[in-house]
């Protein structure tokens, strides 16, 4: 369940004027989180990962430049040829965005074409690949201008009614560049749900983007400016049970926060799991009962078939107590032998199931399993032995021999 469920929680400080109802993406005009709010996120025990969200776009305010300046993306082909594509206000394709991706987002499965040799590579959205003329990622590299946020500039924006203004901030960026091998081209239906900057998206590993952000020199802050802080965060719940409680705690921190998780009917999922558990328990109980009865019948017949042997031993002076001791010792050896064979079979079954079938630990080879196998072996041999020997051992030798 932790593997297949979506435990990713998206938190946005939704303070930008003009937001549409139900809009959950990050907007450039959203006010940044405070340091205290980021610290409070870290105190939510249900969360195991908190990642400040940032993106590098082609059309934000950059120091010493204007928004009208053209940005370029360069594609290097396997034969060494290079092709530049310009993005700017005079172009139909006026902007693009560089956004992060994480290992557990399964980008390979969302791609229609892959170059598996490009580890930790770049993914292109379908529209971006079309604009750049990249039909296959094999041997292709991409480099692009990227506006990296370094500080925040306080500004006033028109309110929704247009009669007043709302205080906010906007990212101030410096021009840098990103680059790397293209690993995949995403399918057309895959869209970036975090931002409305553009459908032309370059996906870069989060750690690589974070390193580029951190290497920027601390900027000189002018009046009305502050150091850069994120206005959105991506968080992971520790397990699928913790998603609801984590969302509730995050929502209570600030009424402006949008706390979003792609809908999953956890109650139905839990009900399905419980049904599978109950069905598995019933099937296991039936199988154990069959095994127990089969072994009981086999061992009862085995003990019953030795009545003449026991009669001869009694005729030669061995007592009933000594016969019981003899049979119980033999039964103990049989229990040990059966348990060892059962453990070997269970170990092979668990190994095959976990590694070859599911690739996950679906069957736990633990003390509970050892106890179950040992208990089944013990009861299925000892109980029929005791019952059968009680009847067989009470007969006198002459009675058995006459029959």
Secondary structure, DSSP 4 states (H G I P E B T S, - for coil): -TTTS--EEEEEE---TTPPTT--SB-TTSPPPPHHHHHHHHT-TTEEEEEE--EEESSS-BTTS-TTS-EEEEEE-TTS-EEEEEESTTSSS---EEEEE-GGG-TGGGEEEE-TTSTT-EEE-HHHHHHHT-S--TT-EEEEEEEEEEEEEEEEEE-TTSSSEEEEEEEEEEEEEEEEEEEEEE-TT---SSB-S-S-EEEEEHHHHHHHHHTSPPPPP-TTEEE---SEEEEEESSGGGHHHHHHHHHHH-TTEEEE-----HHHHHHHHHHHHHHHHHHHHHHHHHHHHHHHHHHHHHHHTTHHHHHHHHHTT--HHHHHHHHHHHHHHHHHHHHHHHHHHHHHHHHIIIIIIISS--S--SHHHHHHHHHHHHHHHHHHHHHHHHHHTTS-HHHHHH-
